[in-house]
Amino acid sequence: QVQVVESGGGLVQPGGSLRLSCAAYGFLFSAYDMSWVRQAPGKGLEWVSTMGKRGGTYYADTVKGRFTISGDNAKKTLYLQLNNLKTEDTAMYYCALDSAGATRGQGTQVTVSP
């Protein structure tokens, strides 16, 4: 059964950092382009970042230079390092097997507040 489980969210002040993790189960992690998407309160899903199966990394303009995506094929885990967080980064963050977020986990909440 395909499953991804996110963790690492929390409450942080503006300018702070968090590291999100996504553990993958039931599929060949290294064969997929893995993504992070997020959903802010009252808004739709927003693509954040993708790590290609060949290692290329891609970012939305809103997070470029602040967020870093990485992965560990041996541990079947995807990461997202969030630095210099802003209040507008507040959202539920999901790990997904596609950039649209159609196949995603339950999410981990990131709240950025003074």
TORPA-4810 file (N, C-alpha, C, O; in nm, 3 decimals):
<nodes>
NODE_1_0.085_-0.120_0.000_0.000_0.000_0.000_0.088_0.123_0.000_0.176_0.138_0.084_Q
NODE_2_0.063_0.212_-0.095_0.140_0.336_-0.106_0.103_0.429_0.009_-0.015_0.458_0.031_V
NODE_3_0.202_0.475_0.080_0.177_0.564_0.193_0.297_0.655_0.216_0.412_0.612_0.205_Q
NODE_4_0.269_0.782_0.247_0.373_0.874_0.291_0.327_0.938_0.421_0.209_0.970_0.437_V
NODE_5_0.420_0.955_0.513_0.388_1.008_0.645_0.480_1.127_0.674_0.602_1.113_0.682_V
NODE_6_0.418_1.244_0.690_0.493_1.366_0.714_0.509_1.392_0.864_0.426_1.351_0.945_E
NODE_7_0.617_1.461_0.899_0.640_1.501_1.038_0.732_1.622_1.039_0.791_1.658_0.937_S
NODE_8_0.743_1.684_1.156_0.838_1.793_1.174_0.779_1.933_1.178_0.852_2.029_1.200_G
NODE_9_0.650_1.945_1.157_0.589_2.076_1.164_0.584_2.130_1.306_0.620_2.062_1.402_G
NODE_10_0.540_2.254_1.317_0.529_2.315_1.449_0.502_2.463_1.441_0.474_2.518_1.335_G
NODE_11_0.512_2.527_1.558_0.493_2.671_1.570_0.630_2.738_1.579_0.713_2.698_1.660_L
NODE_12_0.652_2.837_1.495_0.782_2.904_1.493_0.761_3.052_1.468_0.664_3.092_1.404_V
NODE_13_0.853_3.133_1.517_0.845_3.277_1.494_0.897_3.312_1.355_0.974_3.236_1.297_Q
NODE_14_0.856_3.426_1.304_0.912_3.471_1.174_1.064_3.474_1.180_1.123_3.518_1.279_P
NODE_15_1.126_3.428_1.073_1.271_3.418_1.069_1.325_3.286_1.117_1.444_3.257_1.102_G
NODE_16_1.240_3.204_1.176_1.282_3.076_1.229_1.294_2.968_1.123_1.273_2.993_1.004_G
NODE_17_1.328_2.848_1.168_1.351_2.734_1.079_1.280_2.609_1.128_1.255_2.593_1.247_S
NODE_18_1.249_2.523_1.035_1.195_2.391_1.064_1.249_2.294_0.959_1.288_2.335_0.850_L
NODE_19_1.250_2.165_0.994_1.285_2.062_0.897_1.172_1.961_0.894_1.142_1.895_0.994_R
NODE_20_1.110_1.948_0.779_1.003_1.852_0.760_1.060_1.723_0.705_1.156_1.723_0.628_L
NODE_21_1.000_1.612_0.744_1.039_1.481_0.694_0.918_1.410_0.637_0.805_1.433_0.678_S
NODE_22_0.944_1.323_0.542_0.838_1.244_0.479_0.890_1.102_0.461_0.981_1.078_0.381_C
NODE_23_0.834_1.009_0.535_0.872_0.868_0.524_0.781_0.799_0.423_0.659_0.814_0.429_A
NODE_24_0.841_0.724_0.332_0.767_0.658_0.225_0.756_0.509_0.249_0.851_0.444_0.294_A
NODE_25_0.637_0.455_0.217_0.612_0.312_0.236_0.537_0.258_0.114_0.452_0.325_0.056_Y
NODE_26_0.572_0.136_0.076_0.492_0.065_-0.022_0.517_0.097_-0.167_0.440_0.055_-0.254_G
NODE_27_0.625_0.171_-0.197_0.657_0.198_-0.337_0.807_0.224_-0.347_0.874_0.250_-0.248_F
NODE_28_0.856_0.218_-0.470_0.999_0.237_-0.493_1.028_0.387_-0.493_1.013_0.455_-0.594_L
NODE_29_1.071_0.437_-0.377_1.091_0.580_-0.354_1.183_0.641_-0.460_1.157_0.750_-0.510_F
NODE_30_1.289_0.570_-0.493_1.391_0.626_-0.584_1.341_0.640_-0.728_1.408_0.703_-0.810_S
NODE_31_1.227_0.582_-0.759_1.175_0.586_-0.895_1.078_0.701_-0.920_1.028_0.717_-1.031_A
NODE_32_1.052_0.780_-0.818_0.952_0.887_-0.828_1.014_1.026_-0.815_1.112_1.046_-0.743_Y
NODE_33_0.954_1.121_-0.886_0.979_1.262_-0.858_0.892_1.297_-0.739_0.769_1.295_-0.749_D
NODE_34_0.953_1.330_-0.626_0.878_1.355_-0.503_0.862_1.505_-0.481_0.953_1.583_-0.511_M
NODE_35_0.747_1.544_-0.430_0.717_1.686_-0.414_0.665_1.720_-0.276_0.617_1.634_-0.201_S
NODE_36_0.676_1.846_-0.244_0.607_1.905_-0.130_0.505_2.005_-0.185_0.537_2.085_-0.273_W
NODE_37_0.384_1.999_-0.131_0.281_2.097_-0.161_0.228_2.147_-0.028_0.249_2.083_0.075_V
NODE_38_0.159_2.259_-0.030_0.104_2.313_0.095_-0.033_2.373_0.070_-0.068_2.408_-0.043_R
NODE_39_-0.107_2.385_0.177_-0.240_2.445_0.169_-0.259_2.537_0.286_-0.266_2.493_0.401_Q
NODE_40_-0.268_2.666_0.258_-0.293_2.766_0.361_-0.442_2.770_0.393_-0.523_2.729_0.310_A
NODE_41_-0.478_2.818_0.508_-0.620_2.824_0.546_-0.702_2.899_0.441_-0.670_3.012_0.404_P
NODE_42_-0.808_2.835_0.394_-0.898_2.898_0.300_-0.849_2.905_0.156_-0.912_2.968_0.072_G
NODE_43_-0.735_2.840_0.128_-0.678_2.845_-0.007_-0.660_2.705_-0.063_-0.674_2.606_0.009_K
NODE_44_-0.630_2.697_-0.192_-0.609_2.569_-0.256_-0.467_2.518_-0.237_-0.384_2.584_-0.175_G
NODE_45_-0.442_2.400_-0.289_-0.308_2.342_-0.282_-0.211_2.425_-0.366_-0.243_2.469_-0.476_L
NODE_46_-0.092_2.444_-0.311_0.013_2.520_-0.378_0.138_2.433_-0.386_0.184_2.382_-0.285_E
NODE_47_0.191_2.417_-0.505_0.316_2.344_-0.521_0.429_2.425_-0.458_0.437_2.546_-0.474_W
NODE_48_0.517_2.354_-0.385_0.629_2.420_-0.316_0.762_2.379_-0.378_0.844_2.465_-0.413_V
NODE_49_0.785_2.248_-0.393_0.915_2.203_-0.438_0.907_2.059_-0.486_0.822_1.983_-0.442_S
NODE_50_0.996_2.023_-0.577_1.006_1.887_-0.629_1.152_1.844_-0.634_1.240_1.920_-0.671_T
NODE_51_1.173_1.718_-0.595_1.304_1.656_-0.618_1.286_1.549_-0.723_1.211_1.453_-0.702_M
NODE_52_1.353_1.564_-0.837_1.345_1.465_-0.942_1.418_1.337_-0.904_1.509_1.337_-0.821_G
NODE_53_1.378_1.228_-0.967_1.439_1.099_-0.935_1.586_1.094_-0.975_1.660_1.008_-0.928_K
NODE_54_1.629_1.186_-1.060_1.770_1.196_-1.096_1.843_1.302_-1.013_1.960_1.330_-1.037_R
NODE_55_1.771_1.360_-0.916_1.834_1.451_-0.822_1.814_1.599_-0.847_1.854_1.681_-0.764_G
NODE_56_1.752_1.636_-0.959_1.726_1.777_-0.984_1.627_1.833_-0.882_1.537_1.762_-0.837_G
NODE_57_1.644_1.960_-0.846_1.555_2.022_-0.749_1.489_2.146_-0.809_1.551_2.219_-0.886_T
NODE_58_1.365_2.167_-0.773_1.284_2.275_-0.830_1.203_2.339_-0.719_1.156_2.271_-0.628_Y
NODE_59_1.187_2.473_-0.727_1.121_2.547_-0.621_1.025_2.649_-0.677_1.047_2.707_-0.784_Y
NODE_60_0.917_2.671_-0.603_0.829_2.784_-0.633_0.903_2.914_-0.604_0.988_2.918_-0.515_A
NODE_61_0.872_3.017_-0.678_0.940_3.145_-0.657_0.922_3.196_-0.515_1.010_3.264_-0.462_D
NODE_62_0.810_3.165_-0.454_0.780_3.216_-0.320_0.871_3.158_-0.212_0.882_3.215_-0.103_T
NODE_63_0.937_3.045_-0.241_1.021_2.981_-0.139_1.167_2.969_-0.183_1.252_2.930_-0.104_V
NODE_64_1.195_3.003_-0.307_1.331_2.988_-0.360_1.429_3.068_-0.276_1.405_3.185_-0.246_K
NODE_65_1.540_3.005_-0.239_1.640_3.071_-0.157_1.617_3.056_-0.008_1.705_3.087_0.072_G
NODE_66_1.499_3.008_0.031_1.469_2.989_0.174_1.446_2.842_0.209_1.479_2.799_0.319_R
NODE_67_1.390_2.767_0.117_1.360_2.626_0.142_1.457_2.539_0.062_1.501_2.576_-0.047_F
NODE_68_1.490_2.422_0.118_1.578_2.327_0.049_1.518_2.187_0.058_1.491_2.137_0.167_T
NODE_69_1.499_2.124_-0.058_1.446_1.988_-0.062_1.563_1.891_-0.078_1.660_1.919_-0.148_I
NODE_70_1.550_1.777_-0.010_1.653_1.673_-0.022_1.589_1.539_0.004_1.476_1.531_0.051_S
NODE_71_1.662_1.433_-0.027_1.608_1.300_-0.006_1.716_1.200_0.027_1.833_1.220_-0.006_G
NODE_72_1.676_1.093_0.091_1.767_0.983_0.125_1.703_0.856_0.074_1.610_0.803_0.135_D
NODE_73_1.753_0.805_-0.039_1.692_0.685_-0.099_1.705_0.564_-0.007_1.615_0.480_-0.002_N
NODE_74_1.816_0.553_0.064_1.834_0.439_0.153_1.731_0.438_0.265_1.684_0.332_0.306_A
NODE_75_1.696_0.555_0.314_1.597_0.566_0.422_1.457_0.587_0.369_1.361_0.592_0.446_K
NODE_76_1.444_0.601_0.235_1.313_0.626_0.173_1.246_0.746_0.240_1.128_0.740_0.277_K
NODE_77_1.320_0.852_0.255_1.271_0.970_0.324_1.301_1.096_0.243_1.410_1.113_0.189_T
NODE_78_1.202_1.183_0.237_1.214_1.313_0.172_1.216_1.419_0.281_1.146_1.406_0.382_L
NODE_79_1.294_1.523_0.260_1.304_1.630_0.358_1.274_1.765_0.294_1.287_1.783_0.173_Y
NODE_80_1.234_1.859_0.378_1.222_1.998_0.335_1.272_2.086_0.449_1.210_2.093_0.555_L
NODE_81_1.385_2.152_0.426_1.440_2.246_0.523_1.379_2.383_0.496_1.391_2.437_0.386_Q
NODE_82_1.314_2.438_0.597_1.248_2.567_0.584_1.325_2.669_0.667_1.330_2.659_0.789_L
NODE_83_1.384_2.766_0.602_1.458_2.872_0.670_1.393_3.007_0.646_1.317_3.024_0.551_N
NODE_84_1.425_3.103_0.733_1.373_3.240_0.719_1.222_3.239_0.694_1.172_3.300_0.600_N
NODE_85_1.152_3.168_0.781_1.008_3.151_0.762_0.934_3.283_0.778_0.973_3.369_0.856_L
NODE_86_0.827_3.296_0.700_0.742_3.414_0.701_0.601_3.373_0.743_0.564_3.256_0.733_K
NODE_87_0.524_3.469_0.788_0.388_3.438_0.831_0.307_3.377_0.716_0.220_3.294_0.738_T
NODE_88_0.337_3.419_0.595_0.263_3.365_0.479_0.302_3.222_0.445_0.242_3.162_0.355_E
NODE_89_0.401_3.166_0.514_0.434_3.025_0.496_0.346_2.935_0.582_0.354_2.812_0.571_D
NODE_90_0.263_2.993_0.666_0.171_2.914_0.748_0.079_2.832_0.660_0.009_2.886_0.575_T
NODE_91_0.080_2.700_0.681_0.002_2.610_0.597_0.017_2.467_0.648_0.102_2.438_0.732_A
NODE_92_-0.066_2.380_0.595_-0.045_2.235_0.609_0.046_2.194_0.495_0.018_2.222_0.378_M
NODE_93_0.154_2.127_0.529_0.251_2.084_0.429_0.234_1.934_0.405_0.228_1.855_0.498_Y
NODE_94_0.227_1.899_0.276_0.207_1.761_0.236_0.323_1.713_0.149_0.376_1.788_0.066_Y
NODE_95_0.359_1.590_0.170_0.451_1.519_0.081_0.366_1.448_-0.023_0.262_1.392_0.009_C
NODE_96_0.411_1.450_-0.148_0.329_1.394_-0.255_0.412_1.323_-0.359_0.529_1.355_-0.380_A
NODE_97_0.349_1.225_-0.426_0.414_1.151_-0.533_0.400_1.224_-0.667_0.452_1.177_-0.768_L
NODE_98_0.330_1.336_-0.668_0.313_1.414_-0.789_0.306_1.562_-0.752_0.273_1.596_-0.639_D
NODE_99_0.338_1.647_-0.845_0.347_1.789_-0.814_0.212_1.854_-0.789_0.205_1.964_-0.733_S
NODE_100_0.104_1.789_-0.830_-0.030_1.843_-0.804_-0.081_1.805_-0.666_-0.182_1.858_-0.619_A
NODE_101_-0.011_1.712_-0.602_-0.054_1.672_-0.469_-0.170_1.574_-0.465_-0.233_1.557_-0.361_G
NODE_102_-0.198_1.510_-0.578_-0.313_1.418_-0.582_-0.292_1.297_-0.492_-0.387_1.248_-0.431_A
NODE_103_-0.168_1.250_-0.483_-0.134_1.137_-0.396_-0.042_1.190_-0.288_0.078_1.205_-0.310_T
NODE_104_-0.098_1.217_-0.174_-0.023_1.282_-0.068_-0.058_1.221_0.068_-0.151_1.141_0.079_R
NODE_105_0.017_1.261_0.170_-0.008_1.211_0.304_-0.109_1.296_0.379_-0.184_1.374_0.321_G
NODE_106_-0.107_1.278_0.512_-0.201_1.351_0.598_-0.153_1.492_0.628_-0.232_1.578_0.669_Q
NODE_107_-0.026_1.517_0.607_0.026_1.651_0.625_0.083_1.679_0.763_0.056_1.607_0.859_G
NODE_108_0.161_1.786_0.770_0.214_1.834_0.896_0.197_1.987_0.898_0.229_2.055_0.800_T
NODE_109_0.147_2.038_1.009_0.111_2.180_1.017_0.233_2.266_1.050_0.307_2.237_1.144_Q
NODE_110_0.251_2.371_0.972_0.354_2.472_0.999_0.283_2.603_1.026_0.208_2.653_0.943_V
NODE_111_0.307_2.659_1.144_0.248_2.787_1.181_0.359_2.885_1.214_0.442_2.861_1.302_T
NODE_112_0.360_2.997_1.142_0.461_3.101_1.164_0.390_3.222_1.222_0.307_3.285_1.155_V
NODE_113_0.422_3.254_1.345_0.351_3.361_1.414_0.443_3.428_1.514_0.524_3.361_1.579_S
NODE_114_0.432_3.564_1.528_0.518_3.634_1.625_0.491_3.587_1.768_0.554_3.636_1.862_P
</nodes>
